[in-house]
Amino acid sequence: MNSKHTAFIGLGSNLDDPCEQLLHALRALASLPHIRVLASSSFYRSAPIGYFEQPDFINAVAQLETTLSPRALLDALLGLERECGRTREFRNAPRTLDLDVLLYDDLRHHEHSLTIPHPQMHLRAFVLRPLLEIAPDCVIPGVGAVAEALLGCQQQQLERIVDVV
């Protein structure tokens, strides 16, 4: 029998009704084999990073229970992105859906195109605040408490979206 793992996934969108994209992604995640959605955060609006000539993003974090390996989980997420029309024209480009493996148990792992914990998560309020909302005692392996990391992101503007549904 496959063992169960806890994973946290970052969700983001800034094209084609971003709130609906995230709601669809959460429903799609819940319907995938070997994955159970345990919790999802509120949605948050944030300014783009890297490439600024694009709409604001809507972001959230979901907590999953899965029997998939980290690579199989990433492959499932990439499949969902493709189904939602994700294209990768250039780094930090606008996107219909972005799904990232943020954490997988307390694993520290690096292989081609997959680093856990996500290498930039501790620098991004749009990841840390929703993560803190659903997992207040969460620790990022090699970094420390999410609450402490969020203190370093105070200058980043983030707006909680209250009327999503």
C-alpha positions as CSV (number, residue, x, y, z in Angstrom):
1,M,0.0,0.0,0.0
2,N,1.3,3.5,-0.9
3,S,1.9,5.8,2.1
4,K,0.1,9.1,2.4
5,H,1.9,12.3,2.1
6,T,1.0,15.9,2.8
7,A,1.7,18.5,0.1
8,F,1.0,22.2,-0.2
9,I,0.3,23.5,-3.7
10,G,0.5,27.1,-4.8
11,L,-2.2,28.2,-7.3
12,G,-2.1,31.4,-9.4
13,S,-3.8,32.9,-12.4
14,N,-4.0,36.3,-14.1
15,L,-5.9,35.5,-17.4
16,D,-9.4,34.4,-18.4
17,D,-11.3,35.1,-15.1
18,P,-8.5,34.2,-12.6
19,C,-10.9,33.5,-9.7
20,E,-12.8,31.0,-11.8
21,Q,-9.5,29.5,-13.0
22,L,-8.5,28.8,-9.4
23,L,-12.0,27.5,-8.4
24,H,-11.8,25.1,-11.4
25,A,-8.3,24.0,-10.5
26,L,-9.4,23.2,-6.9
27,R,-12.3,21.1,-8.3
28,A,-10.0,19.4,-10.8
29,L,-7.4,18.6,-8.1
30,A,-10.1,17.1,-5.9
31,S,-11.2,14.8,-8.8
32,L,-7.7,13.5,-9.5
33,P,-6.9,9.9,-8.4
34,H,-4.5,9.6,-5.5
35,I,-5.2,13.2,-4.3
36,R,-7.5,14.5,-1.7
37,V,-7.8,18.2,-1.0
38,L,-7.7,18.8,2.7
39,A,-7.9,22.6,2.8
40,S,-7.7,25.6,0.6
41,S,-6.9,29.2,1.5
42,S,-8.8,32.4,0.7
43,F,-7.9,34.0,-2.6
44,Y,-5.4,36.9,-2.7
45,R,-4.7,39.6,-5.3
46,S,-1.0,40.4,-5.9
47,A,1.1,42.4,-8.3
48,P,3.1,40.5,-10.9
49,I,6.8,39.8,-10.2
50,G,9.5,39.9,-12.9
51,Y,7.4,41.0,-15.8
52,F,5.2,43.9,-14.8
53,E,3.2,44.6,-18.0
54,Q,0.4,42.2,-17.2
55,P,-2.7,42.0,-15.0
56,D,-2.5,41.3,-11.2
57,F,-2.5,37.7,-10.1
58,I,-5.0,35.9,-8.0
59,N,-3.3,33.3,-5.7
60,A,-4.2,30.6,-3.2
61,V,-2.7,27.6,-1.5
62,A,-4.2,24.2,-1.1
63,Q,-3.2,21.4,1.3
64,L,-3.3,17.9,-0.3
65,E,-3.1,14.4,0.9
66,T,-1.5,12.2,-1.8
67,T,0.0,8.8,-2.4
68,L,1.8,10.2,-5.5
69,S,5.5,10.8,-5.5
70,P,6.7,14.4,-5.8
71,R,7.5,13.9,-9.5
72,A,4.1,12.2,-10.2
73,L,2.3,15.0,-8.3
74,L,4.2,17.7,-10.4
75,D,3.3,15.8,-13.6
76,A,-0.4,15.8,-12.6
77,L,-0.2,19.5,-11.9
78,L,1.4,20.2,-15.2
79,G,-1.3,18.2,-16.9
80,L,-4.0,20.4,-15.2
81,E,-2.2,23.5,-16.3
82,R,-2.2,22.3,-19.9
83,E,-5.9,21.4,-19.8
84,C,-6.6,25.0,-18.6
85,G,-4.7,26.5,-21.6
86,R,-1.3,27.3,-19.9
87,T,1.4,28.2,-22.3
88,R,5.0,29.1,-21.4
89,E,5.9,31.9,-23.8
90,F,8.6,33.4,-21.6
91,R,9.6,33.6,-17.9
92,N,7.0,35.2,-15.7
93,A,4.5,35.5,-18.6
94,P,0.8,36.0,-18.0
95,R,-0.9,32.6,-17.4
96,T,-4.3,31.0,-17.2
97,L,-3.1,28.7,-14.4
98,D,0.1,28.2,-12.5
99,L,0.4,25.2,-10.1
100,D,3.5,24.8,-8.0
101,V,4.5,22.1,-5.5
102,L,5.5,24.2,-2.5
103,L,6.1,21.6,0.2
104,Y,5.9,17.8,0.3
105,D,6.0,16.4,3.9
106,D,9.3,17.8,5.3
107,L,11.2,16.7,2.2
108,R,14.2,18.7,0.8
109,H,14.7,17.6,-2.7
110,H,16.2,18.8,-6.0
111,E,16.0,17.3,-9.5
112,H,15.5,18.7,-13.0
113,S,12.5,21.1,-12.9
114,L,11.5,20.2,-9.3
115,T,12.9,21.7,-6.1
116,I,11.1,21.1,-2.8
117,P,10.6,23.3,-0.9
118,H,9.8,25.7,-3.7
119,P,13.0,27.8,-4.0
120,Q,11.2,31.2,-4.0
121,M,8.3,30.5,-1.6
122,H,9.9,32.1,1.5
123,L,10.2,35.4,-0.5
124,R,6.6,35.7,-1.6
125,A,3.8,37.0,0.5
126,F,1.3,35.7,-2.0
127,V,2.5,32.2,-1.0
128,L,3.2,32.7,2.7
129,R,0.0,34.4,3.8
130,P,-2.4,31.9,2.3
131,L,-0.2,29.1,3.5
132,L,-0.2,30.5,7.0
133,E,-4.0,30.8,6.8
134,I,-4.4,27.0,6.4
135,A,-1.3,25.8,8.2
136,P,-0.5,28.3,11.0
137,D,2.4,26.1,12.4
138,C,3.9,25.3,9.1
139,V,7.7,25.2,8.8
140,I,9.6,25.4,5.5
141,P,12.5,22.9,5.7
142,G,15.8,24.7,5.6
143,V,14.1,28.1,6.1
144,G,12.0,28.0,9.3
145,A,8.5,29.0,10.3
146,V,6.2,30.4,7.7
147,A,5.1,33.2,10.1
148,E,8.8,34.3,10.4
149,A,9.4,34.2,6.7
150,L,6.3,36.4,6.1
151,L,7.8,39.1,8.3
152,G,10.4,39.6,5.6
153,C,7.7,40.2,3.0
154,Q,5.9,43.1,4.7
155,Q,6.6,45.5,1.8
156,Q,4.7,43.3,-0.6
157,Q,1.1,44.4,-1.3
158,L,-1.5,41.6,-0.9
159,E,-5.3,42.0,-0.9
160,R,-7.6,39.2,0.3
161,I,-10.5,38.6,-2.0
162,V,-13.6,38.1,0.0
163,D,-16.3,37.6,-2.6
164,V,-14.9,34.8,-4.7
165,V,-17.9,32.5,-4.8
